[in-house]
Amino acid sequence: MITIALLLVIVALVTIFSVQNASPVAVSFLFWRFDASLAIVIFLSALSGILIAVIFLLSGKVRWTVKRQNLPD
């Protein structure tokens, strides 16, 4: 329950921060370039970070469960 509350607080802070910084910016990555609102860039960066963390945490939990049950990897 505390994890959900903490996650909601983080999402709220990122949302407030990104809305206050809504100016357009140019984003460049390798050969790719586009113009977008800074709010969208901040929100998508935070969202991708959260998704990557969840994927790593779940993969570790699955490996731990498999080892605990003595199943082959």
C-alpha positions as CSV (number, residue, x, y, z in Angstrom):
1,M,0.0,0.0,0.0
2,I,2.9,2.4,0.8
3,T,4.4,1.6,-2.6
4,I,1.3,2.6,-4.4
5,A,1.0,5.8,-2.4
6,L,4.7,6.6,-3.1
7,L,4.2,5.9,-6.8
8,L,1.2,8.2,-6.9
9,V,3.2,11.0,-5.2
10,I,6.0,10.6,-7.7
11,V,3.6,10.7,-10.7
12,A,1.9,13.8,-9.3
13,L,5.2,15.6,-8.8
14,V,6.4,14.7,-12.4
15,T,3.0,15.8,-13.7
16,I,3.2,19.2,-11.9
17,F,6.8,19.7,-13.0
18,S,6.1,18.9,-16.6
19,V,3.1,21.1,-16.8
20,Q,5.0,24.0,-15.5
21,N,7.7,23.5,-18.1
22,A,5.6,23.3,-21.2
23,S,7.8,25.2,-23.6
24,P,8.7,23.6,-26.9
25,V,12.2,22.0,-27.2
26,A,14.1,20.2,-29.9
27,V,15.1,16.6,-29.1
28,S,17.9,15.0,-31.0
29,F,19.0,11.3,-30.8
30,L,21.5,9.9,-33.2
31,F,20.0,10.8,-36.6
32,W,16.5,11.5,-35.3
33,R,15.3,15.0,-34.4
34,F,11.9,16.3,-33.5
35,D,10.3,19.3,-31.7
36,A,8.0,18.6,-28.8
37,S,6.7,20.1,-25.6
38,L,9.1,19.8,-22.7
39,A,6.1,18.5,-20.7
40,I,5.8,15.5,-23.1
41,V,9.5,14.9,-23.1
42,I,9.7,14.9,-19.3
43,F,6.6,12.7,-18.9
44,L,7.8,10.1,-21.5
45,S,11.3,10.0,-19.9
46,A,9.8,9.4,-16.5
47,L,7.4,6.8,-17.8
48,S,10.1,4.9,-19.7
49,G,12.3,4.9,-16.6
50,I,9.5,3.5,-14.5
51,L,8.8,0.8,-17.1
52,I,12.5,-0.2,-17.4
53,A,12.7,-0.5,-13.6
54,V,9.5,-2.6,-13.4
55,I,10.9,-4.9,-16.1
56,F,14.1,-5.4,-14.2
57,L,12.4,-6.0,-10.9
58,L,9.9,-8.5,-12.4
59,S,12.6,-10.4,-14.2
60,G,14.6,-10.7,-11.0
61,K,11.5,-11.9,-9.1
62,V,10.7,-14.5,-11.8
63,R,14.3,-15.8,-11.7
64,W,14.2,-16.0,-7.9
65,T,10.9,-17.9,-8.0
66,V,12.2,-20.3,-10.6
67,K,15.4,-21.0,-8.6
68,R,13.3,-21.4,-5.4
69,Q,11.1,-24.0,-7.1
70,N,14.2,-25.8,-8.5
71,L,12.9,-25.5,-12.1
72,P,15.4,-25.3,-15.0
73,D,16.0,-21.7,-16.3
